[in-house]
């Protein structure tokens, strides 16, 4: 295929990437070869370039994110995805199917099959397709499959979600057994850790996803706060799943009845029921919307929450656990998470502040909400030197 692009996601594959690229160049002489270097700390990029591939150097984000960013750099047409340590001929995958997946003829290494069985079950439940090789990274995608499956889900969940998306789009999926070899993981600590990450990423990739500011398709994990604030989390999740293009209170009000306007009414009403006071309702509603306005870059809303939570004795543990994943663009809070964080701050403020203190808190939050409607809080943070450095801290 003259318009074929081969995408190889690689991380710390200096020893094998050169051989893999040379073999692909020989097998597909007319194809464009693009390597997504996922933050390698060795000579992977140089070795790939030396073998004749074009290399896209990326921060260390994860396999799915690397593929998604590299796909944007590829010309229009079909794609062939290949792991950097693969040995064998992938030519039979170009058989005319929309999504063709390589199944290894012989099992190499691996654990007890838990991750693979779980991935099969997730694909079957979500799409009805019975997959033999749910985790195989060797895949051919027609232009139709490319449009349906990209941007890919994050991390090692990209293959599982790719199959689900192709099945939902009604595309032809075929698994083809091939005599392939790769560096197998064993039954040792590193192997079990790798398969645990595969399992977690596959589970997250099978749930609700949303695109972040860079267009990466990440799992929404705001539901993790449901144990603390189930009502607000559910209200935010409905907005995550059903919202339209409207952004900001004014935009939602102009659009009429939207999930955003329902959220703007429902969260303060919930605060009123919980606190039995108008000031409590205002604190909960304003705090939820403030954190929601901040959630436009990785880790921003969580950093603000973690900075304010000790002042009002709000719970810290859920936010601390999610912060590394949010900062590294592995997951997203979404409206469910950011609104739940704000509600937790608001409710804790009601318990902490009385009288003048509560009025000052309401005034401060009202001013910040108004500022966020008139100007972008994110832009203000990025233009303020000290805040900008703190905002970027911990990101790739």
C-alpha positions in Angstrom: 0.0 0.0 0.0 1.7 3.2 -1.2 -0.2 5.3 1.3 0.4 3.0 4.3 1.9 4.5 7.5 3.5 2.2 10.1 3.3 3.5 13.7 5.7 2.1 16.3 5.3 3.1 19.9 8.6 2.7 21.7 10.0 3.3 25.2 13.6 2.3 26.1 13.9 -0.1 23.2 17.4 0.8 22.1 18.5 -2.8 21.7 15.6 -3.9 19.5 14.2 -0.9 17.6 16.9 -0.9 14.9 16.2 -4.5 13.9 12.5 -4.0 14.0 12.6 -0.8 11.8 15.0 -2.5 9.3 12.6 -5.5 9.0 9.6 -3.3 8.5 11.5 -1.2 5.9 12.3 -4.4 4.0 8.8 -5.8 4.2 7.0 -2.5 3.4 9.4 -0.5 1.2 6.8 2.1 0.2 5.3 2.7 3.6 6.1 5.7 5.8 7.7 4.7 9.1 6.9 6.8 12.2 8.2 6.0 15.7 6.5 7.5 18.7 9.3 7.7 21.3 7.4 7.7 24.6 10.0 9.5 26.8 12.8 7.0 26.3 15.8 7.4 28.6 18.2 5.5 26.3 19.2 5.7 22.7 15.9 4.5 21.2 15.2 7.7 19.2 18.7 7.7 17.7 18.6 4.0 16.8 15.2 4.4 15.1 16.4 7.4 13.1 19.6 5.5 12.2 17.4 2.7 10.8 15.5 5.1 8.6 12.4 5.9 10.6 11.0 9.3 11.4 10.9 9.8 15.1 8.4 11.9 17.2 10.0 12.6 20.5 7.4 12.8 23.3 7.2 13.2 27.1 6.6 9.9 28.9 2.8 9.7 28.8 1.9 6.1 27.9 1.5 3.9 24.9 -2.0 5.0 23.9 -1.2 8.7 24.3 2.0 8.2 22.2 0.1 6.5 19.4 -2.6 9.2 19.5 -0.1 12.0 19.2 1.9 10.3 16.5 -1.2 9.5 14.4 -1.8 13.2 13.9 1.6 13.5 12.3 0.8 10.7 9.8 -0.6 11.2 6.3 -4.1 10.2 5.5 -4.6 6.5 4.8 -4.4 3.1 6.5 -2.2 2.4 9.5 -0.2 -0.5 10.6 0.6 -0.6 14.4 3.6 -2.5 15.5 5.5 -3.1 18.8 9.2 -2.1 18.9 10.4 -5.5 19.9 8.5 -7.6 17.3 10.0 -10.2 15.0 8.0 -11.6 12.1 6.0 -10.8 9.0 2.9 -8.6 9.4 2.1 -8.6 5.7 -1.0 -11.0 6.0 -2.7 -8.3 8.2 -3.2 -6.2 5.0 -6.0 -8.5 3.9 -8.8 -6.0 3.3 -10.4 -6.1 6.8 -11.1 -2.8 8.5 -9.3 -3.9 11.7 -7.0 -6.9 11.4 -5.3 -8.1 14.6 -2.3 -10.4 14.8 -2.7 -13.5 17.0 0.6 -15.1 18.0 0.8 -18.7 16.8 2.8 -19.7 19.8 2.5 -18.4 23.4 5.6 -16.7 24.7 6.0 -16.0 28.4 3.2 -14.3 30.2 1.5 -14.9 33.5 -1.6 -16.8 34.4 -3.8 -15.2 31.8 -5.8 -13.0 34.2 -5.3 -9.7 32.3 -6.1 -11.3 28.9 -9.2 -13.0 30.2 -10.4 -9.8 31.8 -9.7 -7.9 28.5 -11.7 -10.4 26.5 -14.6 -10.1 28.9 -14.5 -6.3 28.8 -14.6 -6.3 25.0 -17.5 -8.9 24.9 -19.6 -6.9 27.5 -19.0 -3.6 25.8 -19.3 -4.6 22.1 -20.4 -8.2 21.8 -17.2 -9.1 19.9 -15.4 -12.3 21.1 -11.7 -11.5 20.9 -9.0 -14.1 20.9 -6.1 -11.5 21.2 -7.5 -8.5 23.0 -4.1 -7.1 24.0 -2.2 -7.6 20.7 -0.4 -4.4 19.6 0.1 -5.6 16.0 -2.9 -4.2 14.1 -3.9 -3.0 10.7 -6.5 -0.2 10.5 -8.3 0.9 7.3 -9.1 4.6 7.0 -12.6 3.9 8.4 -11.1 2.0 11.4 -8.6 4.8 11.9 -11.4 7.4 12.1 -13.3 5.2 14.5 -10.5 4.3 16.8 -8.3 7.4 17.1 -7.5 9.1 19.3 -6.7 5.9 21.1 -7.4 5.3 24.8 -4.7 5.9 27.3 -1.9 3.5 28.3 -2.1 -0.2 27.7 -5.9 0.1 27.3 -5.5 1.4 23.8 -5.9 -2.0 22.1 -9.0 -3.0 24.2 -10.8 0.2 23.4 -9.7 0.1 19.8 -11.6 -3.2 19.3 -14.6 -1.9 21.2 -14.7 1.3 19.0 -14.3 -0.7 15.8 -17.1 -3.1 16.8 -19.4 -0.1 17.8 -18.8 1.4 14.4 -19.9 -1.8 12.7 -16.6 -2.4 11.1 -15.2 -5.8 10.0 -12.7 -7.2 12.6 -10.5 -10.2 11.9 -7.9 -11.9 14.0 -5.2 -13.6 12.0 -2.7 -16.2 13.5 0.9 -15.4 12.6 4.3 -16.9 13.5 5.5 -13.8 15.4 8.0 -13.4 18.2 8.6 -10.6 20.8 10.3 -10.1 24.1 7.9 -11.8 26.5 7.3 -10.8 30.1 7.8 -13.6 32.7 6.4 -14.6 36.0 8.6 -12.3 38.0 7.9 -9.0 39.8 8.4 -6.8 36.7 6.2 -9.1 34.6 3.4 -9.1 37.1 3.7 -5.3 37.5 3.4 -4.9 33.7 0.3 -7.1 33.5 -1.3 -5.3 36.5 -0.9 -2.0 34.6 -2.4 -3.7 31.5 -5.4 -4.8 33.5 -6.0 -1.4 35.2 -5.6 0.4 31.9 -8.0 -2.0 30.1 -10.6 -1.5 32.8 -10.3 2.3 32.7 -10.3 2.3 28.9 -13.6 0.4 28.8 -15.4 3.1 30.8 -16.3 6.7 30.0 -13.6 8.7 28.1 -13.2 12.3 27.3 -10.6 14.4 25.3 -8.4 16.7 27.2 -7.0 20.1 26.0 -4.4 18.3 23.8 -7.0 16.0 22.3 -5.8 12.9 24.2 -8.6 10.5 25.0 -8.4 9.8 28.7 -10.5 7.8 31.2 -12.9 9.9 33.4 -12.2 8.9 37.0 -14.3 11.5 38.9 -16.6 8.6 39.9 -13.8 7.8 42.5 -15.3 10.6 44.6 -18.7 8.9 44.7 -17.9 7.3 48.1 -17.6 10.9 49.5 -20.1 12.9 47.5 -22.3 10.5 45.4 -25.0 13.0 44.5 -22.7 15.7 43.1 -20.5 13.1 41.4 -23.6 11.7 39.7 -24.7 15.2 38.6 -21.2 15.9 37.2 -21.0 12.6 35.4 -24.3 13.3 33.7 -22.8 16.5 32.4 -19.6 14.6 31.3 -21.6 12.1 29.3 -24.5 14.2 27.9 -23.2 17.8 27.7 -23.0 19.7 24.4 -20.5 22.3 23.2 -21.6 25.0 25.7 -18.9 26.3 28.2 -19.5 28.7 31.0 -22.7 29.7 32.8 -23.7 32.4 30.3 -23.3 30.0 27.4 -25.5 27.4 29.1 -28.2 30.0 30.0 -28.3 31.2 26.4 -28.7 27.6 25.2 -31.7 27.0 27.5 -32.1 23.7 29.3 -28.8 21.8 29.2 -27.0 19.5 31.5 -24.9 22.5 32.5 -27.9 24.6 33.6 -29.3 21.6 35.5 -26.0 21.2 37.2 -25.9 24.9 38.1 -29.3 24.5 39.8 -29.0 21.0 41.3 -25.7 21.4 43.1 -26.7 24.5 45.2 -30.0 22.8 45.9 -28.1 19.8 47.1 -26.1 22.1 49.3 -29.2 23.6 50.7 -30.6 20.2 51.6 -27.3 19.2 53.2 -26.6 22.4 55.2 -30.2 23.7 55.7 -28.9 27.2 55.0 -28.8 29.6 52.1 -25.2 30.5 52.8 -24.3 26.8 52.8 -26.0 26.3 49.4 -24.0 29.3 48.0 -20.7 27.9 49.4 -21.3 24.5 47.9 -22.5 25.7 44.5 -19.8 28.4 44.1 -17.0 26.1 45.3 -18.1 23.3 42.9 -18.2 25.7 39.9 -14.8 27.3 40.8 -13.0 23.9 40.8 -14.8 23.0 37.6 -13.6 26.2 35.9 -10.0 25.4 37.0 -10.1 21.8 35.6 -8.7 22.8 32.1 -5.1 21.5 32.6 -3.7 18.4 34.2 -3.5 18.6 38.0 -4.7 22.2 38.2 -7.9 21.6 40.1 -6.4 19.0 42.3 -3.5 21.3 43.3 -5.9 24.1 44.3 -8.0 21.6 46.2 -5.0 20.2 48.0 -3.9 23.7 48.9 -7.3 24.7 50.3 -8.4 21.5 51.9 -6.3 21.7 55.0 -7.7 25.1 55.8 -11.2 23.7 56.1 -10.3 20.1 57.0 -11.6 18.6 53.8 -10.6 15.0 53.0 -7.2 14.7 51.3 -6.7 11.0 50.6 -8.8 10.6 47.4 -7.2 13.7 45.8 -3.7 12.6 46.8 -4.2 9.2 45.2 -5.5 10.6 41.9 -3.0 13.5 41.6 -0.2 11.6 40.0 -2.5 10.1 37.3 -4.1 13.4 36.6 -0.8 15.3 36.3 0.7 12.7 33.9 -2.3 12.8 31.6 -3.3 9.2 32.3 -6.8 10.1 33.6 -9.1 13.1 33.8 -11.3 14.3 36.6 -14.0 15.6 34.3 -17.1 17.5 35.6 -17.9 14.6 38.0 -14.5 14.9 39.8 -14.0 18.6 39.8 -17.5 19.4 41.0 -17.3 16.7 43.7 -14.0 18.2 44.9 -15.6 21.7 45.0 -18.6 20.3 46.9 -16.3 18.7 49.4 -14.6 22.0 49.9 -17.9 23.9 50.2 -19.4 21.5 52.7 -16.2 21.5 54.9 -16.3 25.3 54.7 -19.8 25.3 56.1 -18.6 23.3 59.1 -15.5 25.5 59.5 -16.8 29.0 59.0 -19.6 31.0 60.7 -20.9 34.5 60.4 -18.3 36.9 59.0 -15.9 34.1 57.9 -18.6 32.5 55.9 -19.6 35.7 54.2 -16.0 36.4 53.3 -15.7 32.9 51.8 -18.9 33.4 49.7 -17.7 36.8 48.5 -14.3 35.4 47.5 -15.8 32.5 45.6 -18.3 34.7 43.9 -15.6 37.0 42.8 -13.5 34.1 41.4 -16.5 32.7 39.6 -17.3 36.0 38.1 -13.7 36.5 37.0 -13.8 33.0 35.4 -16.8 33.9 33.4 -15.3 37.2 32.2 -11.8 35.9 31.6 -10.1 32.6 31.5 -8.7 31.6 34.9 -6.3 29.3 33.2 -4.9 32.2 31.1 -4.4 34.3 34.2 -2.6 31.5 36.0 -0.3 30.9 33.0 0.5 34.6 32.7 1.5 35.0 36.4 5.1 33.8 36.8 4.9 32.3 40.3 1.5 30.6 39.7 2.6 29.4 36.2 5.6 27.6 37.6 3.5 26.0 40.4 0.8 25.1 37.8 3.3 23.2 35.6 5.0 21.4 38.5 4.7 17.7 38.1 3.6 17.6 34.5 5.5 15.7 31.8 
